[in-house]
C-alpha cells in the first residue's frame, strides 16, 4: 500500500496558503473529512481551492473576502485554530469561533493566546468567539509555556510576515511542523531550526507562490502496521518516510513488533511473535506519550490494541489527554484484559483472542481505528458506529484494508442497524 499524506500537516499547510496572494500547489494531500472541512473554511474566506489531481490541491488566495471563520465548520475540527495566525498575518484581523476536534480531553488555548499577545496582538473573548487584531506584527523572543503543536504553528504563521526576527523557544518539532516550515521556506520565508525546540524566523515582506509536498502520515503508517501484526499478515508500505518512525519502531519493538526499512518503504513480516519486553528485573514496562521526538500520543490507542495481542503486561500513560483511554471498555467487551487505573493510565495484560461484539461506537479518530483493528482480528462480525470519526483521519479506510484482505462493509443511513443512542453510519 501507498502511505498517504499527513493529516496534521495538510490541515495546517492549507491555511498557510492564505499568507500569499499567489497560487500554491500542494501534493500528496489526503482526501479525508478534516481536509474537506479546511477547504470549505478557506472557500468561505474567499480563497480558490480546487483538486487538480487525485492528491493535489491548487490554492489561490488572491483576495481575502472575510476574516471570520464559519462557526459551524470551525466547530468540527481542532485545526481551525491555526486560521488565527494565517488571517492575522494576511489581514491583521481574525474572528475565531471556539475550535472543535476529538473528545479526548480539555485542550486549552492559553499557550497560543499568551504568545500571540507578545507579538502585539489584541485578543478579546466574548464567550463564544475570539477576536484578534494586530496593527503591526512584530518579531519577539517568545518562550512557549508548553511545547504545543498548534501554538507553534500559529506563531510560525504570524512570524513569517512580521517585522523583525522571532525566536520561538520550547517549540514543538513534529513532522507536520517540519512540513509546514519547508513549505513556507519554499515560498520565500526564512525559518531555521525546524524539528528542534528552537525556531528562528526572520520576517519577510511577502511570500511568493510555489509547490510543496505533504509528508507521509506516520499516524496512518503506524495504524496499518498495527492492522498487519494483530491479524498475522505481512505488509509493504511505500513512501512511509521511515526516518519519522524511529521512536514508533522502538516502542512497537517493546511489544514484539519488528519491521524492515527498505529505502523509503517499510516491510512488516507475517506472524510476528508478539511478546512484551519487560524492564530490568522483570518489571512492568511503561509506554508513555511524549512530545516529538518521543512516542506520539495519537498512536497510543493503536499501540494499546497491539499490546492486547502481545504476551505480557504493560502500562500505558497518556498524561496529555485525560479521555484518551475511555474507549478501552469497548475492547474489554471484546475480551481484552485492560484495567483503567485513572483517566491517564491503563494496565494491559495479553495476549487476548478478541471476539466480535454486536455494536460499539467510535469516540474519536484514533480510538475508532483502534477498535477497527481489534474487530479485524476478532472472530465473528463486529459493527462499529460513528465511523465519520475514522473518516476524519483515514482516507477510504475500508477500501485500503479490503485490498489487503479484510472484509469490511460500509453501511450508511440504515436505521435498523444503528443503536437508538447513536444514529451515525456503521462499518
ChimeraX attribute file (.defattr): number of C-alpha atoms within 10 A of each C-alpha:
attribute: neighborCount
match mode: 1-to-1
recipient: residues
	/A:1	16
	/A:2	13
	/A:3	21
	/A:4	24
	/A:5	26
	/A:6	25
	/A:7	29
	/A:8	23
	/A:9	23
	/A:10	28
	/A:11	26
	/A:12	26
	/A:13	26
	/A:14	26
	/A:15	25
	/A:16	27
	/A:17	29
	/A:18	29
	/A:19	27
	/A:20	22
	/A:21	19
	/A:22	17
	/A:23	18
	/A:24	24
	/A:25	20
	/A:26	22
	/A:27	20
	/A:28	20
	/A:29	26
	/A:30	27
	/A:31	22
	/A:32	18
	/A:33	20
	/A:34	26
	/A:35	22
	/A:36	14
	/A:37	19
	/A:38	23
	/A:39	21
	/A:40	17
	/A:41	22
	/A:42	24
	/A:43	17
	/A:44	18
	/A:45	20
	/A:46	18
	/A:47	23
	/A:48	16
	/A:49	19
	/A:50	14
	/A:51	14
	/A:52	12
	/A:53	11
	/A:54	11
	/A:55	15
	/A:56	19
	/A:57	21
	/A:58	18
	/A:59	26
	/A:60	20
	/A:61	22
	/A:62	15
	/A:63	15
	/A:64	17
	/A:65	12
	/A:66	17
	/A:67	22
	/A:68	19
	/A:69	23
	/A:70	18
	/A:71	18
	/A:72	12
	/A:73	18
	/A:74	23
	/A:75	18
	/A:76	19
	/A:77	21
	/A:78	17
	/A:79	24
	/A:80	28
	/A:81	24
	/A:82	27
	/A:83	29
	/A:84	28
	/A:85	27
	/A:86	31
	/A:87	28
	/A:88	25
	/A:89	26
	/A:90	21
	/A:91	16
	/A:92	19
	/A:93	22
	/A:94	24
	/A:95	23
	/A:96	25
	/A:97	23
	/A:98	19
	/A:99	20
	/A:100	18
	/A:101	18
	/A:102	19
	/A:103	15
	/A:104	18
	/A:105	12
	/A:106	11
	/A:107	14
	/A:108	8
	/A:109	14
	/A:110	12
	/A:111	17
	/A:112	24
	/A:113	17
	/A:114	17
	/A:115	22
	/A:116	25
	/A:117	15
	/A:118	16
	/A:119	22
	/A:120	16
	/A:121	22
	/A:122	15
	/A:123	16
	/A:124	11
	/A:125	13
	/A:126	8
	/A:127	8
	/A:128	10
	/A:129	16
	/A:130	16
	/A:131	18
	/A:132	23
	/A:133	20
	/A:134	19
	/A:135	12
	/A:136	14
	/A:137	24
	/A:138	19
	/A:139	24
	/A:140	20
	/A:141	14
	/A:142	20
	/A:143	17
	/A:144	19
	/A:145	15
	/A:146	16
	/A:147	18
	/A:148	18
	/A:149	18
	/A:150	22
	/A:151	26
	/A:152	25
	/A:153	28
	/A:154	25
	/A:155	25
	/A:156	27
	/A:157	31
	/A:158	28
	/A:159	32
	/A:160	31
	/A:161	26
	/A:162	23
	/A:163	17
	/A:164	15
	/A:165	20
	/A:166	24
	/A:167	19
	/A:168	24
	/A:169	19
	/A:170	18
	/A:171	29
	/A:172	28
	/A:173	23
	/A:174	21
	/A:175	23
	/A:176	27
	/A:177	23
	/A:178	19
	/A:179	24
	/A:180	27
	/A:181	27
	/A:182	19
	/A:183	22
	/A:184	26
	/A:185	16
	/A:186	16
	/A:187	21
	/A:188	16
	/A:189	22
	/A:190	19
	/A:191	21
	/A:192	16
	/A:193	15
	/A:194	20
	/A:195	19
	/A:196	16
	/A:197	16
	/A:198	18
	/A:199	23
	/A:200	20
	/A:201	26
	/A:202	19
	/A:203	21
	/A:204	16
	/A:205	10
	/A:206	15
	/A:207	19
	/A:208	16
	/A:209	18
	/A:210	17
	/A:211	15
	/A:212	20
	/A:213	20
	/A:214	26
	/A:215	25
	/A:216	27
	/A:217	26
	/A:218	26
	/A:219	22
	/A:220	23
	/A:221	25
	/A:222	19
	/A:223	22
	/A:224	24
	/A:225	26
	/A:226	26
	/A:227	28
	/A:228	23
	/A:229	26
	/A:230	27
	/A:231	19
	/A:232	17
	/A:233	16
	/A:234	17
	/A:235	19
	/A:236	21
	/A:237	21
	/A:238	19
	/A:239	20
	/A:240	28
	/A:241	19
	/A:242	21
	/A:243	12
	/A:244	17
	/A:245	17
	/A:246	13
	/A:247	15
	/A:248	20
	/A:249	18
	/A:250	13
	/A:251	18
	/A:252	23
	/A:253	16
	/A:254	21
	/A:255	28
	/A:256	19
	/A:257	24
	/A:258	19
	/A:259	17
	/A:260	13
	/A:261	16
	/A:262	14
	/A:263	12
	/A:264	12
	/A:265	17
	/A:266	21
	/A:267	17
	/A:268	22
	/A:269	18
	/A:270	14
	/A:271	13
	/A:272	19
	/A:273	15
	/A:274	25
	/A:275	20
	/A:276	26
	/A:277	20
	/A:278	16
	/A:279	12
	/A:280	8
	/A:281	6
	/A:282	8
	/A:283	11
	/A:284	16
	/A:285	18
	/A:286	17
	/A:287	20
	/A:288	18
	/A:289	19
	/A:290	14
	/A:291	16
	/A:292	19
	/A:293	17
	/A:294	14
	/A:295	21
	/A:296	18
	/A:297	22
	/A:298	19
	/A:299	20
	/A:300	22
	/A:301	24
	/A:302	26
	/A:303	21
	/A:304	26
	/A:305	26
	/A:306	29
	/A:307	33
	/A:308	30
	/A:309	27
	/A:310	27
	/A:311	19
	/A:312	19
	/A:313	23
	/A:314	27
	/A:315	19
	/A:316	23
	/A:317	24
	/A:318	22
	/A:319	15
	/A:320	17
	/A:321	17
	/A:322	17
	/A:323	18
	/A:324	26
	/A:325	22
	/A:326	17
	/A:327	20
	/A:328	22
	/A:329	16
	/A:330	18
	/A:331	24
	/A:332	15
	/A:333	14
	/A:334	23
	/A:335	18
	/A:336	24
	/A:337	18
	/A:338	21
	/A:339	15
	/A:340	15
	/A:341	12
	/A:342	12
	/A:343	16
	/A:344	17
	/A:345	20
	/A:346	19
	/A:347	19
	/A:348	24
	/A:349	19
	/A:350	21
	/A:351	19
	/A:352	23
	/A:353	15
	/A:354	21
	/A:355	19
	/A:356	19
	/A:357	19
	/A:358	12
	/A:359	16
	/A:360	23
	/A:361	23
	/A:362	23
	/A:363	21
	/A:364	22
	/A:365	23
	/A:366	26
	/A:367	29
	/A:368	25
	/A:369	28
	/A:370	28
	/A:371	23
	/A:372	26
	/A:373	22
	/A:374	31
	/A:375	25
	/A:376	23
	/A:377	21
	/A:378	20
	/A:379	14
	/A:380	12
	/A:381	15
	/A:382	22
	/A:383	20
	/A:384	24
	/A:385	25
	/A:386	21
	/A:387	22
	/A:388	20
	/A:389	22
	/A:390	24
	/A:391	19
	/A:392	23
	/A:393	25
	/A:394	27
	/A:395	18
	/A:396	13
	/A:397	17
	/A:398	18
	/A:399	15
	/A:400	15
	/A:401	17
	/A:402	12
	/A:403	11
	/A:404	15
	/A:405	10
	/A:406	15
	/A:407	12
	/A:408	18
	/A:409	12
	/A:410	12
	/A:411	16
	/A:412	14
	/A:413	11
	/A:414	11
	/A:415	14
	/A:416	8
	/A:417	18
	/A:418	21
	/A:419	15
	/A:420	9
	/A:421	6
	/A:422	13
	/A:423	15
	/A:424	22
	/A:425	19
	/A:426	26
	/A:427	20
